[in-house]
Structures are given as structure tokens and as C-alpha cells.
Amino acid sequence: MTTAATGTAATGTAELQARYAAALMPNYGVPPVALARGQGCVVWDVDGKEYLDLIGGIAVSALGHAHPALVAAVSEQAAKLAHSSNLFLHEGQVLLAEKLIGLLGHEGKVFFANSGTEANEAAVKLVRRQQGQARTVFVAAEHGFHGRSMGSLSLTGKESIRAPFAPFGFEVRFVPFGDAGALAAAVTQECAAVFLEPCLGEGGVVPAPPGYLAAARAACDANGAMLVLDEIQSGIGRTGSWFAFQDAGVVPDVITLAKGLGGGLPIGACIGIGEYGSSFAKGDHGSTFGGNPIACAAALAVLETIEKDGLLANATEAGALLAEGIGSVSHELIAGVRGSALWLAIALNSAVAASVEAAARQAGFLVNAVQPDAVRIAPPLIINAAQAESFVAALPGIMARAAELSGPEE
Ligand SMILES: *Cc1c(COP(=O)(O)O)cnc(C)c1O
């Protein structure tokens, strides 16, 4: 439509927002920023404003933006074979499945999907297939998040997004996250599986208390239920380990992955550990695009780069800098910082997260008001110390501005 004589894009933010509102469904609201491009941990909007990206497309852009390894892998694969369908195999999906099983450190088998919610749908079906029709009850956590499709949504412990779409196809018992006693009481002989995040992501980056996942494992074992860990947000280095369950000393029966796995390309995975790798019989499940060659090439590049560049250690070190730095900022609105490695939340004393997010944006930092009283930080795993420190240095000013934005005169 319009072409500005200056600036970085033909169309500015305001005009794109108006057209977005007219052409796209209102389920997200109109986003505040229109991104044009990125490089490393930095992104630019269509008006040329620069931001340090501390949310990485919701814990997705593990290698940041335009990483040469990802660009090369995706472009080379696109020039070779973009799609195969499940009628034919290609080497990339075999390599990626082998690689994931190796990182897991346990025998298992992989099903590839295209998103987190699809990975969880596969897990739900796998549980049903394994446990049969006599055990149909699932146990999941209040404030847990597992996705928006009907099976995953039924396991999601946020009433406001689940209730409008009820009824669902199976019974789910919700228990308070982190309460081992409540979990043990809910897991009975009718339970097919317990479905948990190792640390609530959308719930506000709330880690499970020590021993909680082990207690879940024990409750499952005592009652013949399966333990499914949703590592869609926690997996692939976010916590400084390949998978968060590896820190908890438990072995789940199934894990699901997506977000960081493809570094920005859509891919999900459901991994059955041990015998559960073989729960599906031929014909039980499928996806036309799942395990797509381009997405697999991207995921292989992500995993290889994390290994080659020591990004698990970087996540731990840069995350510690961020957590300590945020923890050292004293402001009446900041209650503390929680989480691990590059998966943190600034906990707030009142429901001002939206104001903190807006103030950070004005100051050139993209963060996410994940809960009314929590701001999520989940930057690319490549973030360096200087970038982490720049946010810490800006935080007092951001909090002062947030206090103004959320003040009574607003
Ligand atoms: C994001 C997320 C999902 C859903 O993933 P989509 O790709 O949006 O479908 C499921 N579980 C967890 C823990 C997530 O963080």
C-alpha cells in the first residue's frame, strides 16, 4: 500500500496493525510490535526500532535470529527436498530421532509432529493405546499449560481458557502444582497417566519443588499410571540441561518437545521411553507434515550448534548473570526472581506485569507479561554477558516507568 521514502519497511506499524485487525481473527488481540528482521539476539521492527529480544518467540528461537547454521541448514534442505510426507522417509528424520534418543540417555522411539499441542495430542493417544479403555482418567496440574487443541486443552489447568470449550472427551483431575500429597491422592487405579510440566511455563515460570517429580513417578508406579512430562518449553537447553527431567533424577514414560527444538521452524516430538516407544501400532497415528525435512534439518542444526558452541553452559552462566542482576535491583514492585538458567520470571508485588512489559519495550527490550504479576524472560541460548547486563542496567528505569504507567492517573 504505502511506500515510505525512508525507513526500513514499506509499511509502518500503525498501518499494519490496522490491517491485521481487519484481516486476522481477534483471538490474540493486535500485537504491539510488527517485527521486520532479526540478527542474533536483536530484532528490528518495521519502523526501524531496535530491541534486545529477551523472549525469543516464546522460548523458541534458541539460536537467536538468522543464525548462520540454521540459515544454511534450512536453505540447503529447501533446495534439496522440502517435503516427503509419511509415505516416504528421509534421512533427516532418522538422524534427528537418533540424536534425540542419544541426548535423552534412555532407549525410546520418536513421533514427529509440527507443534507443541500436536506433540501432546500424540502423547494422549499413546497413553490411551497403552492403557486401554478401562483406565481413562488423567491427572494434571492447576495452572499447567499443554496447548490449545481439544485433547491438550482438556489437560490445561487454566479455567478461563478451558471452560468455554468444554465438554471434553475424558476426565481430568486437576491438582495444585507442587503439592506431592494432593498428587498422590489423585492418582488411583483408574488413572491412565499423570501429565505435568517440570516447571510451569505459561503458569509463570514456577519450578516444581524438589522431590515433586520423583513423588509423581512414585505415585504413577504404585498405581500403574504413566508419567508424561511436557518439556515443550523446558526442553532443549532452556534450563541449562538438555531436558529438565534430567535435573530431577526421574525417568518419565513419555516426553513431549516443540518450541526450542526447531529454533523457529515448526516441529514437535513425542518420545516414548523404553517399551512406550512401541505403544502405537501401525495406523494408530499420523501427520502429513510431521518430521518434515526442512524442520528436521533446522532441529539438527539447533542441536549440533548447542553442542558445538557450548550453549548449555552459556544458558547456565548468562542465566545466573540475569537472575543475580535482577535479584539485586531493589524496587517496591519487584518481589523476586525465580526459574533457572535462561528461563526466568520477575515476580511482582502486584498485577503490573503488562506495564513492566510496555516499559521494557519502550526502553528497547522485549519481555513477556506471562501472568498479571510475573514477567517472563526466555532469551535465545546464545545471549552474551554484555546483553544480559544491559537489561539489568536498564531495569531500574524500566520499573520506574512501569510504576508511572500503572499509576492511578492511568
Ligand atoms: C507452548 C506450550 C505448548 C503448546 O505448544 P504450541 O506449539 O503452541 O501448540 C504446550 N505445552 C507447553 C508446556 C508449552 O509451553
The ligand as an ORCA input file, in Angstrom:
! r2SCAN-3c Opt
* xyz 0 1
  C       3.764    -23.684     24.238
  C       3.423    -24.903     25.000
  C       2.538    -25.856     24.486
  C       1.804    -25.665     23.177
  O       2.659    -25.530     22.091
  P       2.089    -24.994     20.687
  O       3.249    -25.165     19.753
  O       1.695    -23.571     20.899
  O       0.927    -25.830     20.329
  C       2.304    -26.992     25.233
  N       2.916    -27.196     26.403
  C       3.786    -26.303     26.931
  C       4.452    -26.593     28.231
  C       4.050    -25.114     26.250
  O       4.874    -24.220     26.781
*
